[in-house]
Amino acid sequence: MTRTAVITGLGATTPIGGDVPTFWSHALQGVSGARTMEHDWVEKYELPVTFAAELTVPTSEVLSKVEQKRQDPATQMATVAAREAWKDAGLEGAEVDGDRLAVAFGTGIGGVWTLLDGWDTLRERGPRRVLPMTVPMLMPNGAAGALSLEFGARAGARTVVSACAAGTEALETALLLVRSGQADVVICGAAEAAVHPLPMAAFAAMQALSKRNDDPQSASRPYDVDRDGFVLGEGAGVMVIESEEHAKARGARVYAELAGTGVSSDSHHITAPEPEGLGATRAMRAALRSADITPEDVCHVNAHATSTPKGDAPEYLAMRAVFGDHLEQVQVSATKSQTGHLLGASGAIESILSVLAVHHGQAPVTINLDHQDPEIPLNVVTGSPARLPEGPRVAVKNSFGFGGHNAVAVFRSV
């Protein structure tokens, strides 16, 4: 018998809120997290893009100095979000069988700050000054390992590294762990700390970033005819996912069901999406099959929608192929317009918004959509939050990443 997976805890640190209540409130209000960067390295390296979406609450205000010294910024963000999710699930101080507790965590890059700072130290000061903790801090599985240690998870600490699809693809791992009976509880999420001069320069060199240095808050504009690239963001999102039986046995509050997931690969181009959205279509259909629902059951989509000229249209074509005429009834939120693009962590924080959307019956707003692209005639939520219908509510979360990775999750209200 297949077990049902439910979400009982949420945690996040983002460019529009350092905890889930603030994050959710600002997502409903349409707050932009994009700001001009104040780091000295922006001028030092003459970066062509001078803004990003950085954390509203730095980890230095939350974690101890020892934790900051021994963890890469990405792992620090993961730690902050995971602690909130664990407490929110009512598990703080509770006895959880570590042999039935797992971690499924995603990232796009991992410890980029540690890697590049270590290179600077080696080049400028020699090998004896390189920190002994460099390797465990920079490795992409560093966050999964750190969370396994902190919470005593012994049923596996898996890492998903699939670029911007990682946070959503980690949910598939969590769902498989619960459905198969390998774990009763999974700490699932993703973190990214890539607001660093090298990624900023590299994404700019690819022409992937918006160049609106004079107006950062209007730079991320999914589906707008004047979109010119994404805004690089940072942060982490974490869910506590349990088997329904385990959650009921301890009387846990349940936000929603993780009803299904689907993945696919484009096999088309290392960075460009398949232009007709065929891979995205396959992933969405797989997720609906996994959830045992029809397209007509879906009322809300939190879109990948990065605000790039080439990326937004294929996702629309995929949604049109999957939903057909029902697409007109689907409320679409493109929340990267507010948070920027958190790369591997984007699916994690956007999944939290999807869970809260079906839980509360409200879809977050999309900002900066001044002139919608006529080639993308979606029913986009703008201005104020959209009310979702009564009864069982189903939301779809799309995430797509460099390498042709496509991941989709389905959440259902309970």
PENOR-V345072 format. One record per residue. N is the residue number from 1. RES is the residue in one small letter. PHI is phi in whole degrees, -180 to 180 (999 if undefined). PSI is psi in radians with two decimals (* if undefined). D_CENTER is the distance of its C-alpha to the mean C-alpha in Angstrom with 2 decimals. Layout:
n->N res->RES phi->PHI psi->PSI d_center->D_CENTER
n->N res->RES phi->PHI psi->PSI d_center->D_CENTER
This chain:
n->1 res->m phi->999 psi->2.26 d_center->30.28
n->2 res->t phi->-74 psi->2.30 d_center->26.50
n->3 res->r phi->-88 psi->2.57 d_center->24.81
n->4 res->t phi->-88 psi->2.39 d_center->22.43
n->5 res->a phi->-105 psi->2.27 d_center->19.06
n->6 res->v phi->-126 psi->2.73 d_center->18.20
n->7 res->i phi->-103 psi->2.14 d_center->15.65
n->8 res->t phi->-118 psi->-0.20 d_center->17.66
n->9 res->g phi->-147 psi->2.51 d_center->15.64
n->10 res->l phi->-133 psi->2.46 d_center->12.62
n->11 res->g phi->-148 psi->2.52 d_center->11.79
n->12 res->a phi->-159 psi->2.61 d_center->9.84
n->13 res->t phi->-135 psi->2.12 d_center->10.99
n->14 res->t phi->-141 psi->3.05 d_center->9.98
n->15 res->p phi->-72 psi->-0.15 d_center->12.21
n->16 res->i phi->-125 psi->0.44 d_center->13.51
n->17 res->g phi->161 psi->2.33 d_center->14.13
n->18 res->g phi->-88 psi->0.06 d_center->14.62
n->19 res->d phi->-152 psi->2.95 d_center->14.44
n->20 res->v phi->-65 psi->-0.78 d_center->13.30
n->21 res->p phi->-58 psi->-0.74 d_center->16.60
n->22 res->t phi->-69 psi->-0.76 d_center->16.52
n->23 res->f phi->-57 psi->-0.85 d_center->12.97
n->24 res->w phi->-65 psi->-0.78 d_center->14.02
n->25 res->s phi->-60 psi->-0.79 d_center->17.41
n->26 res->h phi->-70 psi->-0.57 d_center->16.42
n->27 res->a phi->-65 psi->-0.59 d_center->14.11
n->28 res->l phi->-73 psi->-0.54 d_center->17.30
n->29 res->q phi->-82 psi->-0.40 d_center->19.47
n->30 res->g phi->85 psi->0.83 d_center->17.80
n->31 res->v phi->-89 psi->2.34 d_center->17.50
n->32 res->s phi->-91 psi->2.38 d_center->16.59
n->33 res->g phi->-98 psi->0.04 d_center->15.10
n->34 res->a phi->-78 psi->2.33 d_center->16.70
n->35 res->r phi->-145 psi->2.70 d_center->19.76
n->36 res->t phi->-66 psi->2.28 d_center->22.41
n->37 res->m phi->-75 psi->2.53 d_center->21.99
n->38 res->e phi->-111 psi->0.23 d_center->24.93
n->39 res->h phi->-74 psi->2.51 d_center->24.85
n->40 res->d phi->-66 psi->-0.41 d_center->28.16
n->41 res->w phi->-72 psi->-0.27 d_center->26.64
n->42 res->v phi->-63 psi->-0.82 d_center->25.71
n->43 res->e phi->-76 psi->-0.65 d_center->29.45
n->44 res->k phi->-57 psi->-0.78 d_center->30.47
n->45 res->y phi->-97 psi->0.07 d_center->28.70
n->46 res->e phi->51 psi->0.88 d_center->29.31
n->47 res->l phi->-65 psi->2.38 d_center->25.75
n->48 res->p phi->-72 psi->-0.42 d_center->25.87
n->49 res->v phi->-114 psi->2.16 d_center->22.69
n->50 res->t phi->-111 psi->0.28 d_center->23.06
n->51 res->f phi->-136 psi->2.79 d_center->20.07
n->52 res->a phi->-160 psi->3.09 d_center->16.38
n->53 res->a phi->-111 psi->1.66 d_center->13.87
n->54 res->e phi->-98 psi->2.90 d_center->14.45
n->55 res->l phi->-57 psi->2.46 d_center->14.07
n->56 res->t phi->-77 psi->-0.51 d_center->16.51
n->57 res->v phi->-122 psi->1.77 d_center->17.58
n->58 res->p phi->-59 psi->2.59 d_center->18.09
n->59 res->t phi->-63 psi->-0.39 d_center->17.92
n->60 res->s phi->-64 psi->-0.36 d_center->21.65
n->61 res->e phi->-88 psi->-0.10 d_center->22.29
n->62 res->v phi->-119 psi->-0.70 d_center->20.87
n->63 res->l phi->-98 psi->2.76 d_center->21.67
n->64 res->s phi->-72 psi->2.84 d_center->25.15
n->65 res->k phi->-64 psi->-0.60 d_center->26.57
n->66 res->v phi->-65 psi->-0.77 d_center->26.95
n->67 res->e phi->-63 psi->-0.71 d_center->23.29
n->68 res->q phi->-64 psi->-0.65 d_center->22.41
n->69 res->k phi->-72 psi->-0.55 d_center->25.09
n->70 res->r phi->-101 psi->0.02 d_center->24.07
n->71 res->q phi->-130 psi->2.43 d_center->20.30
n->72 res->d phi->-63 psi->2.67 d_center->18.38
n->73 res->p phi->-52 psi->-0.62 d_center->16.24
n->74 res->a phi->-64 psi->-0.73 d_center->13.00
n->75 res->t phi->-69 psi->-0.60 d_center->14.66
n->76 res->q phi->-59 psi->-0.78 d_center->15.89
n->77 res->m phi->-64 psi->-0.72 d_center->12.55
n->78 res->a phi->-60 psi->-0.73 d_center->11.70
n->79 res->t phi->-63 psi->-0.79 d_center->15.18
n->80 res->v phi->-60 psi->-0.84 d_center->14.98
n->81 res->a phi->-68 psi->-0.69 d_center->12.05
n->82 res->a phi->-67 psi->-0.68 d_center->13.71
n->83 res->r phi->-64 psi->-0.70 d_center->17.04
n->84 res->e phi->-65 psi->-0.77 d_center->16.11
n->85 res->a phi->-63 psi->-0.73 d_center->14.72
n->86 res->w phi->-63 psi->-0.78 d_center->17.86
n->87 res->k phi->-67 psi->-0.72 d_center->20.12
n->88 res->d phi->-63 psi->-0.55 d_center->18.67
n->89 res->a phi->-77 psi->-0.10 d_center->19.40
n->90 res->g phi->77 psi->0.42 d_center->22.92
n->91 res->l phi->-102 psi->-0.09 d_center->22.99
n->92 res->e phi->-65 psi->2.11 d_center->24.01
n->93 res->g phi->84 psi->-0.09 d_center->27.52
n->94 res->a phi->-84 psi->2.77 d_center->27.51
n->95 res->e phi->-91 psi->2.02 d_center->28.78
n->96 res->v phi->-119 psi->2.28 d_center->26.24
n->97 res->d phi->-68 psi->1.91 d_center->27.61
n->98 res->g phi->-60 psi->-0.48 d_center->25.85
n->99 res->d phi->-72 psi->-0.21 d_center->27.05
n->100 res->r phi->-116 psi->0.21 d_center->24.98
n->101 res->l phi->-114 psi->2.23 d_center->21.81
n->102 res->a phi->-126 psi->2.91 d_center->19.16
n->103 res->v phi->-123 psi->2.36 d_center->15.92
n->104 res->a phi->-131 psi->1.91 d_center->13.27
n->105 res->f phi->-133 psi->2.48 d_center->10.80
n->106 res->g phi->-117 psi->2.76 d_center->8.85
n->107 res->t phi->-160 psi->2.71 d_center->9.14
n->108 res->g phi->-92 psi->-0.63 d_center->10.26
n->109 res->i phi->-125 psi->-0.71 d_center->13.32
n->110 res->g phi->92 psi->-2.49 d_center->13.99
n->111 res->g phi->-83 psi->1.11 d_center->16.80
n->112 res->v phi->-65 psi->-0.64 d_center->17.71
n->113 res->w phi->-63 psi->-0.79 d_center->19.44
n->114 res->t phi->-64 psi->-0.77 d_center->21.54
n->115 res->l phi->-60 psi->-0.86 d_center->22.51
n->116 res->l phi->-78 psi->-0.58 d_center->23.67
n->117 res->d phi->-66 psi->-0.66 d_center->25.28
n->118 res->g phi->-64 psi->-0.67 d_center->27.05
n->119 res->w phi->-64 psi->-0.73 d_center->28.35
n->120 res->d phi->-61 psi->-0.74 d_center->29.70
n->121 res->t phi->-63 psi->-0.79 d_center->31.40
n->122 res->l phi->-61 psi->-0.78 d_center->32.98
n->123 res->r phi->-69 psi->-0.68 d_center->34.23
n->124 res->e phi->-93 psi->-0.50 d_center->35.58
n->125 res->r phi->-126 psi->-0.13 d_center->36.74
n->126 res->g phi->95 psi->2.89 d_center->37.22
n->127 res->p phi->-66 psi->-0.47 d_center->35.97
n->128 res->r phi->-69 psi->-0.29 d_center->37.36
n->129 res->r phi->-97 psi->-0.03 d_center->34.95
n->130 res->v phi->-71 psi->2.31 d_center->31.77
n->131 res->l phi->-67 psi->2.39 d_center->30.03
n->132 res->p phi->-60 psi->-0.46 d_center->30.49
n->133 res->m phi->-86 psi->0.12 d_center->26.90
n->134 res->t phi->-57 psi->-0.86 d_center->25.58
n->135 res->v phi->-63 psi->-0.92 d_center->24.76
n->136 res->p phi->-65 psi->-0.36 d_center->22.91
n->137 res->m phi->-80 psi->-0.59 d_center->20.96
n->138 res->l phi->-90 psi->-0.38 d_center->19.95
n->139 res->m phi->-64 psi->2.45 d_center->19.30
n->140 res->p phi->-58 psi->-0.46 d_center->15.81
n->141 res->n phi->-88 psi->0.20 d_center->16.53
n->142 res->g phi->-60 psi->-0.74 d_center->17.49
n->143 res->a phi->-67 psi->-0.77 d_center->14.75
n->144 res->a phi->-60 psi->-0.74 d_center->15.42
n->145 res->g phi->-65 psi->-0.74 d_center->19.07
n->146 res->a phi->-64 psi->-0.71 d_center->18.99
n->147 res->l phi->-71 psi->-0.63 d_center->17.43
n->148 res->s phi->-60 psi->-0.74 d_center->19.94
n->149 res->l phi->-67 psi->-0.78 d_center->22.67
n->150 res->e phi->-66 psi->-0.72 d_center->21.84
n->151 res->f phi->-102 psi->-0.01 d_center->21.57
n->152 res->g phi->74 psi->0.58 d_center->24.07
n->153 res->a phi->-81 psi->2.06 d_center->22.02
n->154 res->r phi->-118 psi->0.10 d_center->24.49
n->155 res->a phi->-94 psi->0.34 d_center->23.38
n->156 res->g phi->114 psi->2.48 d_center->21.25
n->157 res->a phi->-130 psi->1.57 d_center->18.41
n->158 res->r phi->-94 psi->2.54 d_center->16.60
n->159 res->t phi->-120 psi->2.31 d_center->14.28
n->160 res->v phi->-110 psi->2.13 d_center->12.34
n->161 res->v phi->-123 psi->1.62 d_center->12.52
n->162 res->s phi->-139 psi->0.86 d_center->11.87
n->163 res->a phi->53 psi->-2.31 d_center->10.71
n->164 res->c phi->-79 psi->-0.01 d_center->7.89
n->165 res->a phi->-96 psi->-0.07 d_center->8.01
n->166 res->a phi->-60 psi->-0.78 d_center->7.70
n->167 res->g phi->-63 psi->-0.67 d_center->4.83
n->168 res->t phi->-79 psi->-0.64 d_center->6.62
n->169 res->e phi->-66 psi->-0.53 d_center->9.80
n->170 res->a phi->-60 psi->-0.53 d_center->9.89
n->171 res->l phi->-65 psi->-0.59 d_center->10.46
n->172 res->e phi->-64 psi->-0.72 d_center->13.42
n->173 res->t phi->-60 psi->-0.80 d_center->14.77
n->174 res->a phi->-62 psi->-0.75 d_center->14.68
n->175 res->l phi->-64 psi->-0.73 d_center->16.36
n->176 res->l phi->-64 psi->-0.70 d_center->18.93
n->177 res->l phi->-62 psi->-0.73 d_center->19.74
n->178 res->v phi->-74 psi->-0.83 d_center->20.49
n->179 res->r phi->-62 psi->-0.64 d_center->22.25
n->180 res->s phi->-80 psi->-0.18 d_center->24.36
n->181 res->g phi->85 psi->0.19 d_center->25.41
n->182 res->q phi->-75 psi->-0.39 d_center->24.30
n->183 res->a phi->-148 psi->2.61 d_center->22.53
n->184 res->d phi->-95 psi->-0.52 d_center->22.89
n->185 res->v phi->-135 psi->2.37 d_center->19.90
n->186 res->v phi->-130 psi->2.23 d_center->16.60
n->187 res->i phi->-88 psi->1.94 d_center->14.32
n->188 res->c phi->-126 psi->2.37 d_center->10.95
n->189 res->g phi->177 psi->-2.74 d_center->7.58
n->190 res->a phi->-163 psi->2.73 d_center->6.38
n->191 res->a phi->-143 psi->2.62 d_center->7.70
n->192 res->e phi->-150 psi->2.33 d_center->8.97
n->193 res->a phi->-133 psi->1.28 d_center->12.28
n->194 res->a phi->-111 psi->0.19 d_center->13.59
n->195 res->v phi->-79 psi->1.42 d_center->15.45
n->196 res->h phi->-139 psi->2.64 d_center->18.62
n->197 res->p phi->-56 psi->-0.66 d_center->21.67
n->198 res->l phi->-69 psi->-0.91 d_center->21.43
n->199 res->p phi->-59 psi->-0.66 d_center->17.95
n->200 res->m phi->-60 psi->-0.79 d_center->18.89
n->201 res->a phi->-68 psi->-0.69 d_center->22.19
n->202 res->a phi->-68 psi->-0.79 d_center->20.97
n->203 res->f phi->-66 psi->-0.63 d_center->18.51
n->204 res->a phi->-65 psi->-0.69 d_center->21.35
n->205 res->a phi->-63 psi->-0.52 d_center->23.80
n->206 res->m phi->-79 psi->-0.07 d_center->21.91
n->207 res->q phi->64 psi->0.53 d_center->22.21
n->208 res->a phi->-90 psi->-0.41 d_center->18.44
n->209 res->l phi->-93 psi->2.56 d_center->18.21
n->210 res->s phi->-64 psi->2.56 d_center->19.80
n->211 res->k phi->-107 psi->0.30 d_center->23.16
n->212 res->r phi->-79 psi->1.11 d_center->23.67
n->213 res->n phi->-61 psi->-0.48 d_center->24.67
n->214 res->d phi->-83 psi->-0.19 d_center->27.02
n->215 res->d phi->-151 psi->1.19 d_center->24.58
n->216 res->p phi->-57 psi->-0.65 d_center->21.00
n->217 res->q phi->-70 psi->-0.29 d_center->19.99
n->218 res->s phi->-103 psi->0.14 d_center->20.96
n->219 res->a phi->-74 psi->-0.70 d_center->19.47
n->220 res->s phi->-87 psi->1.93 d_center->16.24
n->221 res->r phi->-140 psi->1.21 d_center->17.95
n->222 res->p phi->-54 psi->2.43 d_center->16.47
n->223 res->y phi->71 psi->-0.05 d_center->19.44
n->224 res->d phi->-81 psi->2.56 d_center->21.97
n->225 res->v phi->-64 psi->-0.41 d_center->24.94
n->226 res->d phi->-100 psi->0.30 d_center->24.69
n->227 res->r phi->-64 psi->2.45 d_center->21.12
n->228 res->d phi->-137 psi->0.29 d_center->21.43
n->229 res->g phi->139 psi->3.01 d_center->18.10
n->230 res->f phi->-95 psi->2.94 d_center->14.73
n->231 res->v phi->-107 psi->2.15 d_center->14.33
n->232 res->l phi->-70 psi->2.29 d_center->12.78
n->233 res->g phi->-125 psi->3.09 d_center->10.59
n->234 res->e phi->-145 psi->2.78 d_center->9.80
n->235 res->g phi->148 psi->-2.94 d_center->8.56
n->236 res->a phi->-154 psi->2.62 d_center->7.14
n->237 res->g phi->-137 psi->2.46 d_center->6.41
n->238 res->v phi->-139 psi->2.43 d_center->9.01
n->239 res->m phi->-120 psi->2.56 d_center->11.03
n->240 res->v phi->-98 psi->2.08 d_center->14.65
n->241 res->i phi->-115 psi->2.27 d_center->15.64
n->242 res->e phi->-130 psi->2.79 d_center->19.40
n->243 res->s phi->-67 psi->2.56 d_center->22.12
n->244 res->e phi->-58 psi->-0.66 d_center->23.69
n->245 res->e phi->-63 psi->-0.76 d_center->26.95
n->246 res->h phi->-65 psi->-0.75 d_center->25.69
n->247 res->a phi->-64 psi->-0.76 d_center->24.08
n->248 res->k phi->-66 psi->-0.67 d_center->27.31
n->249 res->a phi->-63 psi->-0.51 d_center->29.53
n->250 res->r phi->-104 psi->0.12 d_center->28.27
n->251 res->g phi->69 psi->0.62 d_center->28.03
n->252 res->a phi->-76 psi->2.58 d_center->24.32
n->253 res->r phi->-74 psi->2.34 d_center->22.77
n->254 res->v phi->-114 psi->2.21 d_center->20.43
n->255 res->y phi->-79 psi->-0.81 d_center->17.71
n->256 res->a phi->-170 psi->2.98 d_center->17.31
n->257 res->e phi->-98 psi->2.37 d_center->17.72
n->258 res->l phi->-82 psi->1.66 d_center->15.23
n->259 res->a phi->-82 psi->-0.51 d_center->17.75
n->260 res->g phi->-173 psi->2.83 d_center->16.77
n->261 res->t phi->-144 psi->2.77 d_center->14.66
n->262 res->g phi->-152 psi->2.51 d_center->15.70
n->263 res->v phi->-134 psi->2.74 d_center->15.34
n->264 res->s phi->-158 psi->3.05 d_center->17.61
n->265 res->s phi->-135 psi->2.48 d_center->18.44
n->266 res->d phi->-72 psi->-0.70 d_center->20.13
n->267 res->s phi->52 psi->0.85 d_center->22.76
n->268 res->h phi->-125 psi->-0.95 d_center->23.41
n->269 res->h phi->-158 psi->2.62 d_center->22.40
n->270 res->i phi->-69 psi->-0.47 d_center->20.44
n->271 res->t phi->-125 psi->-0.62 d_center->18.52
n->272 res->a phi->-81 psi->2.42 d_center->19.71
n->273 res->p phi->-72 psi->2.71 d_center->18.54
n->274 res->e phi->-60 psi->2.15 d_center->21.39
n->275 res->p phi->-62 psi->-0.42 d_center->23.06
n->276 res->e phi->-97 psi->0.04 d_center->23.79
n->277 res->g phi->70 psi->0.49 d_center->20.39
n->278 res->l phi->-67 psi->-0.72 d_center->22.12
n->279 res->g phi->-66 psi->-0.73 d_center->19.44
n->280 res->a phi->-63 psi->-0.67 d_center->16.88
n->281 res->t phi->-60 psi->-0.79 d_center->19.75
n->282 res->r phi->-62 psi->-0.74 d_center->20.37
n->283 res->a phi->-66 psi->-0.73 d_center->16.87
n->284 res->m phi->-65 psi->-0.74 d_center->16.96
n->285 res->r phi->-66 psi->-0.66 d_center->20.49
n->286 res->a phi->-63 psi->-0.69 d_center->19.77
n->287 res->a phi->-66 psi->-0.71 d_center->17.18
n->288 res->l phi->-66 psi->-0.68 d_center->19.84
n->289 res->r phi->-64 psi->-0.74 d_center->22.46
n->290 res->s phi->-61 psi->-0.61 d_center->20.55
n->291 res->a phi->-86 psi->-0.14 d_center->20.35
n->292 res->d phi->57 psi->0.85 d_center->23.98
n->293 res->i phi->-131 psi->2.94 d_center->23.62
n->294 res->t phi->-103 psi->2.83 d_center->24.81
n->295 res->p phi->-57 psi->-0.56 d_center->23.16
n->296 res->e phi->-69 psi->-0.24 d_center->25.32
n->297 res->d phi->-78 psi->-0.28 d_center->23.62
n->298 res->v phi->-86 psi->2.30 d_center->20.38
n->299 res->c phi->-115 psi->-0.21 d_center->20.42
n->300 res->h phi->-149 psi->2.44 d_center->16.95
n->301 res->v phi->-128 psi->2.21 d_center->14.27
n->302 res->n phi->-94 psi->1.88 d_center->10.97
n->303 res->a phi->-81 psi->2.77 d_center->11.35
n->304 res->h phi->-67 psi->-0.94 d_center->9.66
n->305 res->a phi->35 psi->1.34 d_center->12.46
n->306 res->t phi->-86 psi->-0.22 d_center->12.17
n->307 res->s phi->85 psi->0.40 d_center->15.74
n->308 res->t phi->-96 psi->2.59 d_center->17.51
n->309 res->p phi->-58 psi->-0.63 d_center->20.97
n->310 res->k phi->-94 psi->-0.32 d_center->20.57
n->311 res->g phi->-89 psi->-0.53 d_center->17.06
n->312 res->d phi->-72 psi->-0.67 d_center->17.15
n->313 res->a phi->-66 psi->-0.78 d_center->20.37
n->314 res->p phi->-59 psi->-0.59 d_center->19.71
n->315 res->e phi->-66 psi->-0.68 d_center->16.90
n->316 res->y phi->-61 psi->-0.78 d_center->19.54
n->317 res->l phi->-61 psi->-0.66 d_center->22.10
n->318 res->a phi->-66 psi->-0.77 d_center->20.06
n->319 res->m phi->-64 psi->-0.68 d_center->19.62
n->320 res->r phi->-64 psi->-0.70 d_center->23.32
n->321 res->a phi->-66 psi->-0.65 d_center->24.30
n->322 res->v phi->-79 psi->-0.78 d_center->22.55
n->323 res->f phi->-96 psi->-0.35 d_center->23.43
n->324 res->g phi->59 psi->-2.41 d_center->26.66
n->325 res->d phi->-65 psi->-0.41 d_center->28.48
n->326 res->h phi->-66 psi->-0.31 d_center->26.21
n->327 res->l phi->-57 psi->-0.52 d_center->23.51
n->328 res->e phi->-63 psi->-0.42 d_center->25.60
n->329 res->q phi->-93 psi->-0.10 d_center->24.91
n->330 res->v phi->-90 psi->2.19 d_center->21.11
n->331 res->q phi->-82 psi->2.10 d_center->19.42
n->332 res->v phi->-108 psi->2.22 d_center->16.63
n->333 res->s phi->-113 psi->2.33 d_center->14.16
n->334 res->a phi->-116 psi->1.44 d_center->12.60
n->335 res->t phi->-81 psi->-0.11 d_center->10.73
n->336 res->k phi->-65 psi->-0.30 d_center->9.97
n->337 res->s phi->-61 psi->-0.45 d_center->13.68
n->338 res->q phi->-99 psi->-0.82 d_center->13.19
n->339 res->t phi->-89 psi->-0.24 d_center->10.30
n->340 res->g phi->75 psi->-3.05 d_center->10.78
n->341 res->h phi->-104 psi->1.94 d_center->8.62
n->342 res->l phi->-88 psi->0.31 d_center->6.59
n->343 res->l phi->54 psi->-2.12 d_center->7.29
n->344 res->g phi->-62 psi->-0.44 d_center->6.12
n->345 res->a phi->-87 psi->-0.13 d_center->3.57
n->346 res->s phi->-62 psi->-0.78 d_center->2.52
n->347 res->g phi->-63 psi->-0.53 d_center->2.58
n->348 res->a phi->-69 psi->-0.86 d_center->2.88
n->349 res->i phi->-73 psi->-0.58 d_center->4.13
n->350 res->e phi->-73 psi->-0.50 d_center->5.21
n->351 res->s phi->-67 psi->-0.63 d_center->6.57
n->352 res->i phi->-61 psi->-0.76 d_center->8.26
n->353 res->l phi->-63 psi->-0.64 d_center->9.74
n->354 res->s phi->-66 psi->-0.73 d_center->10.86
n->355 res->v phi->-62 psi->-0.80 d_center->12.47
n->356 res->l phi->-69 psi->-0.52 d_center->14.15
n->357 res->a phi->-63 psi->-0.81 d_center->15.27
n->358 res->v phi->-75 psi->-0.50 d_center->17.21
n->359 res->h phi->-70 psi->-0.76 d_center->18.34
n->360 res->h phi->-98 psi->-0.23 d_center->19.78
n->361 res->g phi->76 psi->0.51 d_center->20.60
n->362 res->q phi->-134 psi->2.42 d_center->19.09
n->363 res->a phi->-105 psi->2.27 d_center->16.71
n->364 res->p phi->-64 psi->2.83 d_center->15.22
n->365 res->v phi->-90 psi->2.78 d_center->16.91
n->366 res->t phi->-108 psi->2.25 d_center->16.45
n->367 res->i phi->-105 psi->2.90 d_center->18.36
n->368 res->n phi->68 psi->0.26 d_center->20.52
n->369 res->l phi->-90 psi->1.39 d_center->21.47
n->370 res->d phi->-82 psi->-0.67 d_center->25.13
n->371 res->h phi->-139 psi->1.70 d_center->26.40
n->372 res->q phi->-66 psi->2.37 d_center->24.46
n->373 res->d phi->-60 psi->2.11 d_center->24.96
n->374 res->p phi->-64 psi->-0.30 d_center->27.66
n->375 res->e phi->-82 psi->-0.08 d_center->26.37
n->376 res->i phi->-130 psi->1.23 d_center->23.17
n->377 res->p phi->-82 psi->1.08 d_center->24.81
n->378 res->l phi->-86 psi->2.78 d_center->21.91
n->379 res->n phi->-87 psi->1.42 d_center->22.27
n->380 res->v phi->-88 psi->2.36 d_center->19.77
n->381 res->v phi->-78 psi->2.03 d_center->19.48
n->382 res->t phi->-133 psi->2.85 d_center->20.99
n->383 res->g phi->80 psi->-1.19 d_center->23.17
n->384 res->s phi->-142 psi->2.79 d_center->22.52
n->385 res->p phi->-59 psi->2.57 d_center->20.33
n->386 res->a phi->-94 psi->2.41 d_center->21.49
n->387 res->r phi->-79 psi->2.27 d_center->23.12
n->388 res->l phi->-92 psi->2.71 d_center->22.10
n->389 res->p phi->-65 psi->2.77 d_center->25.08
n->390 res->e phi->-73 psi->2.97 d_center->26.64
n->391 res->g phi->84 psi->-2.97 d_center->26.73
n->392 res->p phi->-59 psi->2.18 d_center->24.05
n->393 res->r phi->-111 psi->2.40 d_center->20.95
n->394 res->v phi->-126 psi->2.26 d_center->18.50
n->395 res->a phi->-120 psi->2.53 d_center->15.12
n->396 res->v phi->-114 psi->2.35 d_center->13.42
n->397 res->k phi->-116 psi->2.12 d_center->9.79
n->398 res->n phi->-103 psi->2.43 d_center->10.02
n->399 res->s phi->-144 psi->2.34 d_center->8.23
n->400 res->f phi->-134 psi->2.53 d_center->10.82
n->401 res->g phi->-139 psi->2.78 d_center->11.52
n->402 res->f phi->-50 psi->2.50 d_center->14.65
n->403 res->g phi->97 psi->-0.08 d_center->17.07
n->404 res->g phi->81 psi->0.40 d_center->16.91
n->405 res->h phi->-82 psi->2.33 d_center->14.12
n->406 res->n phi->-128 psi->2.27 d_center->13.18
n->407 res->a phi->-139 psi->2.41 d_center->11.21
n->408 res->v phi->-137 psi->2.41 d_center->11.58
n->409 res->a phi->-124 psi->2.60 d_center->11.48
n->410 res->v phi->-121 psi->2.25 d_center->14.19
n->411 res->f phi->-119 psi->2.42 d_center->14.64
n->412 res->r phi->-127 psi->2.38 d_center->18.22
n->413 res->s phi->-69 psi->2.71 d_center->19.89
n->414 res->v phi->-125 psi->* d_center->22.51
